[in-house]
């Protein structure tokens, strides 16, 4: 696939790195020559220096015969105009734009092709991150929570803790522990190395375990790995930017929410918009302010400013002062692994969260949903099985008969509204939504081929 990426920042660079290893023809456009040179030295991509929305630059990048344009520069306006130019002058088939401003996103008419910008897919990093944090808050103790099939199925990552009922036991004993619940362990990471789950695999304390289950069964499965955290009530958000505002708005009707913002003018704006959130003027690194707001009684402290240093330092301070859990937004994705797992319970990158949303639209075949896992090292995919036993490698076969690439696990099927956890004798039917876990993303092309429908397969 020939793909043009506009913007060589954190998102554009990470996306290019993901796609370049999958034998795509990638061209990156940016005004920063140094950044382009660094990316070209790291991977096999073509680079063009210039303004991403200029017709001449897009032509030079090969927009005339590109399959897809992905506009992820730091400017909403450049992204929107570039997509419109690609449509009007080059008839590019698929155009994806990152748009951050709520002022644009709230005006849906702007993105209707007959009278606005011709953009096929809008990506809002702030909304992606807000949804990510909210799912973590709804599932106390989880490291990552992903929705599939409209939320019927969830993939949850959890760290096994000494004392958990299943810790020290084989996976085969899962059903004995919770006979009323069906689940599938998709992957286990031990000391950052992936293990293929088998019946005789023993769960160790400290293992990062990813499992699939129906939404209603998630807490029961988590309770096998660790003591379940109590339901959260009190939340303090550090930072009143776009993410802080959206997060408070999303949570304020169900939780006791306080938001700390340094800019007094911004505080006044937030106070008008967020009627059920307590707005505090100050900095999240102010020990006296945190003490006054009873940080030791807070269930979650979530640092989401635009400054990584402020986020890290305020999270460490809040944790040492007694906050139950701390979540930290890290704009530099390279720092996430350094921060998470110590005093910071969960660190997340808006760039990495956005990559999954973008990959959903890049994948070939019947792929409906893609989530990037383990800071981009693995993927969870939802795709639709179509055809029949003659035209499909999946339909009409039991799971044990499907030739899965090494490191790929089928976790569940969704048939209509029914969740079917994967077992060897489960038969795949046409129209089933199949949820897979890939430990090695280099196998993605083989997975896409599984879902292709041909005249016949020998």
C-alpha positions as CSV (number, residue, x, y, z in Angstrom):
1,X,0.0,0.0,0.0
2,X,1.3,3.5,-0.9
3,X,0.8,5.8,2.1
4,X,1.7,9.4,2.6
5,X,2.2,10.6,6.2
6,X,2.0,14.4,6.8
7,X,3.9,15.3,9.9
8,X,7.1,13.7,11.3
9,X,6.4,14.3,14.9
10,X,5.8,11.6,17.6
11,X,2.6,10.3,16.0
12,X,3.8,10.5,12.4
13,X,7.2,9.0,13.2
14,X,5.7,6.1,15.3
15,X,3.1,5.4,12.6
16,X,5.8,5.3,9.9
17,X,7.9,2.9,12.0
18,X,4.8,0.6,12.5
19,X,3.9,0.6,8.8
20,X,7.4,0.5,7.2
21,X,8.1,-3.0,8.7
22,X,4.9,-4.3,7.0
23,X,6.2,-3.7,3.4
24,X,4.2,-0.5,2.8
25,X,5.5,2.2,0.5
26,X,5.8,5.1,3.0
27,X,6.5,8.8,2.2
28,X,6.8,11.3,5.1
29,X,6.3,15.1,4.6
30,X,7.5,17.7,7.1
31,X,9.1,21.1,7.2
32,X,11.8,19.9,9.7
33,X,14.8,18.6,7.7
34,X,16.6,17.3,10.8
35,X,13.6,15.2,11.9
36,X,13.2,13.8,8.4
37,X,16.9,12.9,8.2
38,X,16.6,11.1,11.5
39,X,13.6,9.1,10.4
40,X,15.2,8.2,7.1
41,X,18.3,6.9,8.9
42,X,16.1,4.7,11.1
43,X,13.8,3.1,8.5
44,X,13.3,2.6,4.8
45,X,11.0,5.5,3.9
46,X,11.0,8.4,1.4
47,X,11.0,11.9,2.8
48,X,9.9,15.2,1.4
49,X,10.6,18.6,3.0
50,X,7.9,21.2,2.6
51,X,4.5,22.5,3.8
52,X,2.2,19.6,4.0
53,X,-0.9,21.4,2.6
54,X,0.8,22.8,-0.5
55,X,-0.4,21.2,-3.8
56,X,3.1,21.1,-5.2
57,X,4.5,19.3,-2.1
58,X,1.7,16.8,-2.2
59,X,2.3,16.1,-5.9
60,X,6.0,15.7,-5.2
61,X,5.1,13.2,-2.4
62,X,3.2,11.1,-5.0
63,X,-0.4,12.0,-4.0
64,X,-1.6,11.3,-7.5
65,X,-1.3,7.5,-7.1
66,X,-1.3,7.2,-3.3
67,X,-3.8,4.8,-1.7
68,X,-4.0,6.8,1.6
69,X,-3.1,10.2,3.0
70,X,-2.7,10.5,6.8
71,X,-2.4,14.1,8.0
72,X,-1.0,14.2,11.6
73,X,0.9,17.5,11.7
74,X,0.6,19.7,14.8
75,X,-1.8,22.0,13.0
76,X,-5.5,21.1,12.6
77,X,-5.8,23.6,9.8
78,X,-2.9,22.1,7.8
79,X,-4.3,18.6,8.3
80,X,-7.8,19.6,7.1
81,X,-6.6,21.6,4.1
82,X,-4.2,18.9,3.0
83,X,-7.0,16.4,2.9
84,X,-9.2,18.7,0.9
85,X,-6.4,19.4,-1.6
86,X,-5.7,15.6,-1.9
87,X,-9.4,15.1,-2.7
88,X,-9.9,18.0,-5.0
89,X,-6.7,17.7,-7.0
90,X,-5.5,14.1,-6.7
91,X,-8.7,12.2,-5.9
92,X,-6.8,10.3,-3.1
93,X,-9.1,7.3,-2.1
94,X,-8.7,7.5,1.7
95,X,-7.9,10.6,3.8
96,X,-7.3,10.6,7.5
97,X,-6.8,13.7,9.6
98,X,-5.9,14.3,13.2
99,X,-8.1,17.2,14.5
100,X,-7.7,18.3,18.1
101,X,-9.8,21.4,18.5
102,X,-13.3,20.8,19.9
103,X,-14.4,23.9,18.0
104,X,-13.9,22.0,14.8
105,X,-15.0,18.6,16.0
106,X,-18.3,19.9,17.4
107,X,-19.3,21.2,13.9
108,X,-20.0,17.9,12.1
109,X,-21.1,19.8,8.9
110,X,-17.5,20.8,8.4
111,X,-16.6,17.3,7.4
112,X,-19.3,16.4,5.0
113,X,-17.9,16.1,1.5
114,X,-20.7,17.9,-0.2
115,X,-20.2,21.1,1.7
116,X,-17.1,20.9,3.8
117,X,-13.7,19.3,4.1
118,X,-13.5,15.9,2.4
119,X,-12.0,13.8,5.2
120,X,-12.9,10.1,5.5
121,X,-11.7,9.5,9.1
122,X,-11.2,12.0,11.9
123,X,-8.9,11.1,14.7
124,X,-9.0,13.1,18.0
125,X,-6.1,12.1,20.3
126,X,-7.7,13.9,23.3
127,X,-10.9,11.8,22.9
128,X,-8.8,8.6,22.5
129,X,-6.9,9.3,25.7
130,X,-10.0,10.3,27.6
131,X,-11.7,7.0,26.7
132,X,-8.5,5.1,27.6
133,X,-8.4,6.7,31.1
134,X,-12.1,6.2,31.7
135,X,-11.9,2.5,31.0
136,X,-9.0,2.2,33.5
137,X,-11.0,4.0,36.1
138,X,-14.1,1.8,35.5
139,X,-11.9,-1.3,36.0
140,X,-9.8,-0.7,39.2
141,X,-6.5,-2.5,39.1
142,X,-6.3,-2.9,35.3
143,X,-3.2,-1.8,33.3
144,X,-5.0,-1.6,30.0
145,X,-8.7,-2.1,29.0
146,X,-9.8,-2.4,25.3
147,X,-13.3,-2.7,23.9
148,X,-14.2,-5.0,21.1
149,X,-17.5,-5.7,19.3
150,X,-19.1,-2.5,20.6
151,X,-18.0,-3.3,24.2
152,X,-19.4,-6.8,24.4
153,X,-15.9,-8.2,24.8
154,X,-13.0,-6.6,26.6
155,X,-9.3,-7.4,26.5
156,X,-7.8,-6.5,29.9
157,X,-4.1,-6.4,31.0
158,X,-3.5,-6.9,34.7
159,X,-0.4,-7.5,36.8
160,X,-0.6,-10.7,38.8
161,X,0.0,-10.1,42.5
162,X,1.2,-12.5,45.2
163,X,-1.9,-13.9,47.0
164,X,-4.1,-13.9,43.9
165,X,-6.0,-17.3,43.7
166,X,-4.5,-18.3,40.4
167,X,-0.9,-17.1,41.1
168,X,1.3,-20.1,41.4
169,X,-1.2,-22.4,39.6
170,X,-1.5,-23.6,36.0
171,X,-3.9,-21.9,33.6
172,X,-5.7,-25.2,33.2
173,X,-7.1,-24.7,36.8
174,X,-8.9,-21.4,35.8
175,X,-12.2,-23.2,35.2
176,X,-12.0,-24.9,38.6
177,X,-11.6,-21.5,40.3
178,X,-14.4,-19.7,38.4
179,X,-16.6,-22.4,36.7
180,X,-19.3,-19.9,35.9
181,X,-17.1,-17.7,33.8
182,X,-15.5,-18.4,30.4
183,X,-12.3,-16.6,29.6
184,X,-9.2,-16.9,27.5
185,X,-5.6,-15.8,28.4
186,X,-4.3,-14.2,25.2
187,X,-0.7,-13.5,26.3
188,X,1.6,-13.4,29.3
189,X,4.6,-11.1,29.6
190,X,7.2,-12.1,32.2
191,X,10.1,-9.7,32.6
192,X,9.1,-8.0,29.3
193,X,9.3,-11.3,27.4
194,X,6.2,-12.8,25.8
195,X,5.1,-16.3,26.7
196,X,2.6,-18.4,24.7
197,X,-0.2,-19.4,27.2
198,X,-0.7,-23.1,27.5
199,X,-2.7,-25.2,29.9
200,X,0.4,-26.0,31.9
201,X,1.7,-22.4,32.1
202,X,2.0,-21.3,35.7
203,X,1.1,-17.7,36.6
204,X,3.9,-16.0,38.6
205,X,3.6,-12.9,40.7
206,X,4.6,-9.9,38.6
207,X,3.4,-11.4,35.3
208,X,1.5,-9.1,33.0
209,X,-1.5,-11.1,31.9
210,X,-3.8,-10.2,29.0
211,X,-7.1,-12.0,29.0
212,X,-10.4,-11.8,27.0
213,X,-13.8,-12.1,28.6
214,X,-17.3,-10.8,28.2
215,X,-17.6,-7.3,29.8
216,X,-19.8,-8.6,32.6
217,X,-17.1,-11.2,33.7
218,X,-14.1,-8.9,33.8
219,X,-14.0,-8.3,37.5
220,X,-14.4,-12.0,38.3
221,X,-11.4,-12.9,36.1
222,X,-9.3,-10.0,37.5
223,X,-10.0,-11.3,41.1
224,X,-8.1,-14.5,40.2
225,X,-4.9,-12.5,39.5
226,X,-4.9,-10.0,42.3
227,X,-7.0,-8.5,45.1
228,X,-9.6,-6.4,43.4
229,X,-9.3,-2.6,44.2
230,X,-12.4,-1.0,45.6
231,X,-14.5,1.1,43.3
232,X,-13.1,4.5,42.9
233,X,-14.9,7.6,44.2
234,X,-12.6,10.5,44.5
235,X,-10.5,11.7,41.6
236,X,-8.1,14.6,41.3
237,X,-7.0,15.7,37.7
238,X,-3.8,17.7,37.3
239,X,-4.1,19.9,34.3
240,X,-7.0,21.7,32.7
241,X,-6.1,21.5,29.0
242,X,-8.2,19.7,26.4
243,X,-7.6,16.3,27.9
244,X,-8.2,17.4,31.5
245,X,-11.5,19.2,30.5
246,X,-12.8,16.2,28.5
247,X,-11.9,13.8,31.3
248,X,-13.6,15.8,34.0
249,X,-16.7,16.2,31.8
250,X,-16.7,12.4,31.3
251,X,-16.4,11.6,35.0
252,X,-18.1,14.3,36.9
253,X,-21.6,12.8,37.0
254,X,-20.4,9.5,38.5
255,X,-17.3,10.5,40.7
256,X,-16.2,13.3,43.0
257,X,-13.9,15.2,40.7
258,X,-11.4,18.0,41.4
259,X,-9.3,19.6,38.7
260,X,-6.1,21.7,39.3
261,X,-5.3,24.3,36.7
262,X,-2.5,26.9,36.9
263,X,-4.0,29.6,34.6
264,X,-6.7,31.6,36.4
265,X,-8.4,32.6,33.2
266,X,-8.7,29.0,32.1
267,X,-10.0,28.2,35.6
268,X,-12.9,30.6,35.0
269,X,-13.7,29.0,31.7
270,X,-13.6,25.5,33.2
271,X,-15.8,26.6,36.1
272,X,-18.5,27.7,33.6
273,X,-18.3,24.4,31.6
274,X,-17.9,21.9,34.4
275,X,-20.7,22.5,36.9
276,X,-20.1,19.3,38.9
277,X,-16.3,19.6,39.0
278,X,-14.4,21.5,41.7
279,X,-11.9,23.8,39.9
280,X,-8.7,24.6,41.9
281,X,-6.3,27.4,40.8
282,X,-2.7,26.3,41.4
283,X,-0.1,23.7,40.3
284,X,-0.3,20.0,40.7
285,X,3.2,20.0,42.2
286,X,2.1,22.2,45.1
287,X,2.5,20.1,48.2
288,X,0.3,22.4,50.4
289,X,-2.5,22.4,47.8
290,X,-2.5,18.6,47.6
291,X,-2.5,18.4,51.4
292,X,-5.4,20.9,51.7
293,X,-7.4,18.8,49.2
294,X,-6.9,15.6,51.2
295,X,-4.7,13.8,48.7
296,X,-4.4,10.9,51.1
297,X,-8.1,10.2,50.7
298,X,-8.0,10.4,46.9
299,X,-8.5,7.2,44.9
300,X,-7.0,8.4,41.7
301,X,-4.6,11.2,40.9
302,X,-4.3,11.7,37.1
303,X,-1.7,14.1,35.7
304,X,-2.5,15.3,32.2
305,X,-0.7,18.6,31.7
306,X,1.3,19.3,28.5
307,X,4.6,19.1,30.5
308,X,6.0,15.6,31.1
309,X,8.2,16.8,34.0
310,X,5.2,18.3,35.8
311,X,3.2,15.2,35.2
312,X,5.9,12.9,36.6
313,X,6.8,15.0,39.6
314,X,3.2,15.7,40.6
315,X,2.4,12.0,40.3
316,X,5.4,11.0,42.5
317,X,4.4,13.7,45.0
318,X,0.8,12.6,45.1
319,X,1.8,8.9,45.5
320,X,4.1,9.6,48.4
321,X,1.5,11.8,50.1
322,X,-1.0,8.9,50.1
323,X,-3.0,8.9,46.8
324,X,-4.4,5.4,46.1
325,X,-3.3,5.2,42.4
326,X,-1.5,7.6,40.1
327,X,-1.9,7.8,36.4
328,X,0.5,9.9,34.3
329,X,0.4,11.2,30.8
330,X,3.8,11.1,29.1
331,X,4.1,12.9,25.7
332,X,7.5,11.3,25.0
333,X,6.6,7.7,24.4
334,X,10.1,6.6,25.0
335,X,9.8,7.5,28.7
336,X,6.6,5.4,29.4
337,X,8.5,2.2,30.3
338,X,10.9,4.1,32.5
339,X,8.1,5.6,34.5
340,X,5.5,2.9,34.8
341,X,5.6,0.2,37.4
342,X,7.3,2.0,40.2
343,X,5.6,4.7,42.2
344,X,3.7,5.6,39.1
345,X,1.0,2.9,38.7
346,X,0.1,3.6,35.0
347,X,1.9,5.8,32.4
348,X,0.4,6.3,29.0
349,X,1.2,8.1,25.8
350,X,-1.3,9.9,23.7
351,X,0.8,9.1,20.7
352,X,0.7,5.4,21.3
353,X,-3.0,5.5,22.0
354,X,-3.6,7.3,18.7
355,X,-1.5,4.8,16.7
356,X,-4.1,2.1,17.3
357,X,-6.9,4.3,16.0
358,X,-4.9,5.0,12.8
359,X,-3.9,1.4,12.3
360,X,-7.6,0.4,12.2
361,X,-8.0,2.2,9.0
362,X,-4.7,1.1,7.4
363,X,-5.1,-2.6,7.9
364,X,-6.2,-4.5,4.8
365,X,-9.2,-6.9,4.5
366,X,-12.0,-7.2,6.9
367,X,-10.2,-5.6,9.9
368,X,-12.6,-3.5,12.0
369,X,-10.6,-2.6,15.1
370,X,-6.9,-2.4,16.0
371,X,-5.4,-1.7,19.4
372,X,-1.7,-1.2,20.0
373,X,-0.5,-3.0,23.1
374,X,2.7,-3.1,25.2
375,X,3.8,0.3,23.9
376,X,3.4,-0.8,20.3
377,X,5.1,-4.2,20.6
378,X,1.9,-6.2,20.1
379,X,-1.5,-5.7,18.7
380,X,-5.1,-6.9,19.3
381,X,-7.3,-7.1,16.2
382,X,-11.0,-7.5,15.5
383,X,-11.8,-8.7,12.0
384,X,-14.8,-10.3,10.3
385,X,-14.7,-13.8,8.8
386,X,-16.6,-14.0,5.5
387,X,-17.2,-16.5,2.8
388,X,-17.6,-20.3,3.2
389,X,-15.4,-23.4,3.6
390,X,-14.3,-23.2,0.0
391,X,-13.4,-19.5,-0.2
392,X,-12.2,-18.9,3.4
393,X,-9.4,-20.2,5.5
394,X,-11.5,-19.6,8.6
395,X,-15.2,-20.2,7.9
396,X,-16.4,-23.8,8.4
397,X,-13.3,-24.7,10.4
398,X,-12.8,-25.3,14.1
399,X,-10.2,-23.2,15.7
400,X,-7.7,-26.1,16.1
401,X,-7.8,-26.6,12.3
402,X,-7.0,-22.9,11.5
403,X,-3.3,-22.4,10.4
404,X,-2.5,-19.5,12.7
405,X,0.9,-17.9,12.3
406,X,3.4,-18.3,15.2
407,X,2.6,-15.9,18.0
408,X,-1.0,-15.3,17.0
409,X,-3.8,-16.3,19.3
410,X,-7.6,-16.2,18.7
411,X,-9.2,-15.2,21.9
412,X,-12.9,-15.0,21.1
413,X,-15.7,-14.9,18.5
414,X,-18.7,-12.6,18.6
415,X,-21.7,-14.0,16.8
416,X,-24.5,-11.4,16.8
417,X,-24.7,-10.4,20.5
418,X,-23.3,-13.7,21.7
419,X,-19.7,-13.9,23.0
420,X,-18.0,-17.2,22.4
421,X,-14.6,-17.6,24.1
422,X,-12.1,-19.5,22.0
423,X,-11.8,-23.3,22.5
424,X,-10.3,-25.8,20.1
425,X,-13.7,-27.3,19.0
426,X,-15.3,-23.9,18.3
427,X,-16.5,-23.6,14.7
428,X,-16.1,-20.3,12.8
429,X,-19.2,-19.2,10.9
430,X,-19.5,-16.5,8.2
431,X,-20.1,-13.1,9.8
432,X,-18.3,-13.9,13.0
433,X,-16.2,-11.2,14.5
434,X,-12.9,-12.7,15.4
435,X,-10.6,-11.2,18.1
436,X,-6.9,-12.0,17.8
437,X,-3.8,-11.2,19.7
438,X,-0.5,-10.7,17.9
439,X,2.7,-10.9,19.9
440,X,4.8,-10.3,16.8
441,X,3.5,-7.6,14.6
442,X,5.6,-8.8,11.7
443,X,2.9,-11.5,11.3
444,X,0.2,-8.9,10.4
445,X,0.2,-9.7,6.7
446,X,-0.3,-13.4,7.3
447,X,-3.2,-12.5,9.6
448,X,-4.8,-10.2,6.9
449,X,-4.5,-13.1,4.4
450,X,-6.4,-15.3,6.7
451,X,-9.4,-13.1,6.4
452,X,-9.2,-12.7,2.6
453,X,-11.9,-14.4,0.5
454,X,-10.9,-16.1,-2.7
455,X,-12.5,-18.3,-5.3
456,X,-11.1,-21.4,-3.7
457,X,-8.3,-22.4,-1.3
458,X,-6.4,-25.6,-1.8
